[in-house]
Amino acid sequence: MSTLIGACIIGQSGGPTSVINASAYGVIRTALDSEYITNVYGAAHGIKGVLNDELYDMSKEDDSELALLMHTPSSALGSCRYKLADSEQDDTDYKRILEIFKKYDVRYFFYNGGNDSMDTCNKISKYMQSVGYECRIMGVPKTVDNDLWGTDHCPGFASAAKYVSTSIMELYHDARVYDSPMVCVVEIMGRHAGWLAASASIATHFGQGPDLVYLPEVAFNIPEFLNDVERIYHDTGKVIVAVSEGIHDENGKLIAEYGAENAPVDSFGHKQLGGLAATLVNMIKDRMGSIKIRGIELSLLQRCAAHFASETDVQESFLAGKTAVELATSGITDKMVGFERSYDNNSNYICNIKLMDLSAVANAEKKVPREWINDKGNGMNQAYLDYVLPLIQGSPKMAYEGGVPRFAKLKKIIAK
């Protein structure tokens, strides 16, 4: 493939993670250093920044400030949830994107996100091919849900898993301060796949975790759940339950909807979940009467805890962004950068790069294998632990100022 010279745009989309900016830095730093990329632009709030001609000139940022992105949580460029229509039905947005690409001579486009973001990336890639505009387009994965198809794991998941498992270990100790009985129900992110909720079992593995873990991969049986809670409560006086927000009954109805029949939806048609812990708490109260019980939502904390990230995750996230630029400038396009694991002769974990077609990844979901969940559907097997433990290793090597982390403060100078 011929040498391609031109500018690049990096955009971030969807829910953030504690390490998404490490991927962005991988793209930005590598692009700034590339002999093939003339200018590096950051899209304000994902694809909306392209449509609105709101691009940041990343060359105007201080190198030392950019480097702090490695351990800065959330989406430094801003995110969005914006669904592009199919170009065959409405090409208005695509024409505008092409107009902006031509205005800034953009020949490389990198989009950092999850399932829906890869759909956006794929649509733009196919449209540019259809109109004959040469632009190399690469997806850079992220999601705490770990549900992107084709990749062994996804940047952002391991750090969230480490936070979830550690927080529940801490909760385990707090719940045992008093000699009175107590039930705790912990709600964890995960709409259709339970990878993150499953990480609560790491705490159980070390003897300080939940008694029950429920994922969307197995239909949630309310009577069985209540029986398990009551049995453990009477046996030990302490019960900790970890539940994925997307658990559903045998008919596919979300348990969270039992307490919120008219939950709103986002632009992609996803119901905005939340309140599951409170719903289950009410069910337990109805069954067991007046007992001490708490419903806990980890909410946004589980995806923005950069101070407790997995350093393995940080480095792999940077690698994903860096590799996307290197491969694009070498002639590769229309792919997402993914991971494939292997082990050396001493059984040490190794992360390898694996490329996937955007069309195959877009909107596809990877579920937790059923055989990794116990027969009763209320806990995890050793196979899951073998999978997740290598990913949560290492502590973040962060800069501190005044005793708190020093996060990046970008100038965000608009490109002209």
N, C-alpha and C positions, 0 to 999 in steps of 0.2 A: 504494500500500500504506500502511496506517495507521502512525502513529508507534508504536514499540514501546519501552517503558521497562523496564529490568531489568538484572540482573547478567550478567557474561560469565565464561566459563572459557576459558583457553588451556592446551592440553596439547601435549607433544612426544612423538614416538613413533619407534621404529625406530633405526637406526644414526645417530649424531650426525655433524655436520660442523663445520668451523672457523667457520662463519658462521650456524649455526642460531639462535644467540641474538640475532643481529641481527634476524632475523624475529620472534622472540619479543618483543624490545624494540619493534619496530614495532607489534605488537599491543598490548602493555601500555601503552606511552606514549600511543598514540592513544586507547585505551579509557579510560585515566585522565582524559584531557582531553575526553572526549565528554560532551555534555549528556544523551545517551540511555542511557548505561551507568552504573548506580548503584554497582556494586562490581566489582572486577576480581580474579579468583581464578586462581591457577596450580595445575594438577593435578599432584600428586606422582607421577612415573612414569607419565605419560600417562593413558590411560583407567582404569588400575588405581587412580589417585588418586581418580577420580570414584566408582568402585565401592566403594572403601574409605573414602569420606568424608574424604579427606586432601587438603585444599585449602589453598593458601597465600594469605594476604591480601596482595596486591601493593601495596595502598595503604600498608602499614606499612613498605615499603622506602624507603630514602633515595633521592631522585632522582639524586644523583651516583653512587650504587652501581648503580642501574638503567642509567644511561647507559654504564657500563663493559661491559654486555652486548654492545654493538656489536662489541667485539673480544675477547670471551671465548669460547673453544672449548667444544665438547661441549654437552650439553643441561643447562642450568642448573636446570631444573625436575625433571630426571630423566626417563628414557625407559623404554620397555617393548616387549616383543614379545608382545602379547596379542591373540588372534584371537577376535572375537565370532562366535558361531554365528548362522545365519540366524534372524531373529526368528520366522519361521513354524514352525521346528523347536524352538526353545527361546528363550523371551522373558524368561528369568530376569534376565539382565544388563540388558536394556532396561528392565524394570520398576524395577530398582534405579537406573539412570541417571535415569529420569523422577522417581523419588522424590527424588533429590539435586537435580535441577534445580528441583523445586518447593520444596524446603527452602530453597534460597538464591535463589529467584526468578531463576533463570538463563534468560535469553531470547536469549543469544548464545553460540555455541560455536565456537571456533577450534581446529583441529587441525593441527599442524605436523609433516609427515612425508612419507614416500615412498609407494610403490605400496600396500603393505598398510595404511598409515595412511589413505590416501584411501578404501580399502575400509571401514575402521571409520567414518570420517566419513560416508560414503554410507549405511551401514546405520543409523546413529543418526538421520540426517536423514530417511530414509524412515519410520522407526518413529515419530518425533515427528509427522510428517504424518499417519500412519495413526491415531494416537490423538487427533489434534486439539490437540496442545500446540504453541502458536506459539513457535518458537525458530528463529532464523536461524543457519544453520550454514555455515561456510566452511572450505575446505581451504587451508592455506598450504604450498606445496611445499618439499621439501628432499630431496636425495640426491646424494652424490658420484658415483653411477652414471649420473646424467643420463638415466635411462630412463623418466621419467614421460611418458605419452602426451599429445600435444596442445600442449605448451609447447616453444618453440624451445630453451630450455635451463632448467636447474633450479638454484636457489640451492644453493651448496655445491660444485657440480661445478668451477667455474672455479678456485676456490682450491686444490682438490685437484689439478687439472690443472697449475696453476702449480708446486705443490710437487713433483709427480712429474717434470715435465720438468726442473726445476732440479736436483733431486737426481740425476737421471741424467746431466745435464751435469757435475756435480761428480764423480760416479762415473767418468765418461769420463776425466777428468784423473787421478784417483787410480789407475785401472787402467793408466796409462801411465808411472807413476813408475819401474818397473823395466824392464829390457830383455828380461825373460823373457816368454814367451807366457802368456796367461790368458783364460779364458772366464768371463763373469758372466751369470747368469740372474736377472732381476728380476721378481718376482711382484707384480702390481698388482690392486687390487680390481676387481670387475666380474663378476657371476654369469652373466647372460644377454646383457648388452650391453657392448661394449668401448670405450665413450666414454673412460673414464679411461686405460686402457692405451694407447689411440690417442694420448693427449697426450704420450707418450714421443717421438713423432715431431716434436714441437716442437723438442726437443733436436737431433734429426737434421737438421732444417731449418737450424739454426744451426751445423751441422758438428761437433757434439760429442754425438752421441746413439747410440742402439742401431742395430745393423746389421739386426736382425730384430724385427718387431713382430707379435704374433699376438692376434687377437680371437675371441670366441665366434661372431661372425657368419659365420665361414668354418670349415668342418670342418678340424681339425688332423691333418695327415698326418705321422706319426712318422718314417717313412723319409726323406721330403723334408726335414723339419726337421733331422735328423741329417746329411743330405748338405750342407745349407746351412751348418750350423755347422762341419763339417769343412772345407768348401771355403774359407770365410772365414778359418778358423784357419790353414790352410796358406798362404793368400795374404798375410795381414797379421799373424798372431800374436796378434791381439786380437779378441775377439768379445763383444759385449754384446747380450743378448736380452731383450726386454720382452714379458711374457706376461700376459694377463688370467687371473684365477683360474678363470674359467668355460670355458676352452677345452675342446673335446670332440672325439671322433673322429667318423667319418662315420656311426656308429650312434647317436650322441648320448651315448655314455658319456664322463663327465668324465675328462680326463687325470689330474686330481688323485686320482681313484678308483683309478687303476692302482696307487697306493701306499697306498691306504686303502680297502679294499673295504667296510668297515662304518662309514663316516662317519656321525656322529649327525645328527639333523635338529632344527630348531627348531619352535615351535608352529605355524608356517605351512607346515610340510612342506619347508622349504628345507634342503638338506644343508649342514652347516657345513664350508665349504671351508678349505683351508690345506694347506701341504706340497707344492704344485705345483712350486715351484722345486727342492725336494729331489728330487722324482720325476724331473724333467727332468735334473737334475745326474747322477743315477744312470744314466739312459739314455745320456747323453753319455759317462760313464766306461766303461760297458759297450762302447760303440762305439770310443772313442778311447784307452782305457787310462789310464795314470797321467799326467794333465795337471793343471796348476794351474787349479782351477775353484771358483767361489763361487756359492752360491744365496742370494739376498737377498730377504727378504720386507719390503716397506715397511709392511705391516700397519697398525696403528692410526695410525701417524705421518702417513699421507697424508690422513687425515680430521680431524686435530686441530691442524694446524700453523697456528694463528691468526697467529703472528708473521710468516708469509710468505703471508698471504692476498692475494687479488686485491681491491683496494679497489673495483673495479667490482662484484665479487660482493657485498662487504659492503653497499654502498649499494642494490643491487638486492634483496638479502635483506630489508633494512629496508623497502624499498618494498612488497614482497609482503605483509608483515604489516600495515603501515599501510593499504594499499589494502583488505585484507580487512575491516578494521573500518569504514572509510569506506563501503564498498559495502554491508555488512550493515546499518549504521544508516540507510542510504538506502532499504532495503527489499529488497535482493537476498539470496537464500539458495540453498543446495544447489549451490554452485559451488566450483571451485578457481581461485585466482588464478594465472595463467600469464603467460608472456612471448611477445612477438612482436617480431622485429627489423625495423628499417628503416634506411635510410641517408639522410643529408642530401645536399645538392647537392655537397658536398665529399667525399662518400664516408665521412663519419664515422658510426660505428655509433650507433644509437638503440634503446633498449629501450622497448617499448610494452606496456601491460597487455592481456591477453587472458583472457577467462573461459571455463571449460569446465565442463560438467555433471559432477558427481561420479560419476554412474553410468557415464559414458563413460571417466573416468580410472581408476576403481577397478580395480586388478589388470591394467591394460593396460600393455604395455611398448613403448618406442621403441628401435629398434635403429639402429646406425650404417649408413647407406646402403651397399649393396655397392659402388656405383660410387665411393665415397670410399676404398675399399681397393684396393690394386694387384692386378693380375691374378693374381699368385702367392699372394696372401693373406698376405704376410709384411711388409707395410708400408703406409703411408698415402699418399694422393694430395693434391694441392694444395687440393682442395675442402674437406678436413677442416681444413687449416691456416687457410684463409679463414674458416671457421666459428669456430674456437676462439680465434684470436689476439686479436680484440677483447675477449674476455671476461676475459682474464687481466691486464688493464692496471691499473696503480696499486699503490701500496704502502700498507699499513695505517697509519693515523694513531693509534697506540696511546699509552696512558699507561704510563710506566715508573716503577719504584720499586726503588732499589738495583741498577739495571742490568738488571733483568728485567721482563717485562711485568706490569702491575698488572691482574689479572683480577677480575671481580665476585665479591663475597662476600655473598651474600644471607642475610638473617636467617631467611627461610622460617618466618614465624609462621603457625601453623595457624588457619584461620578457624573461628569459633564460630557 
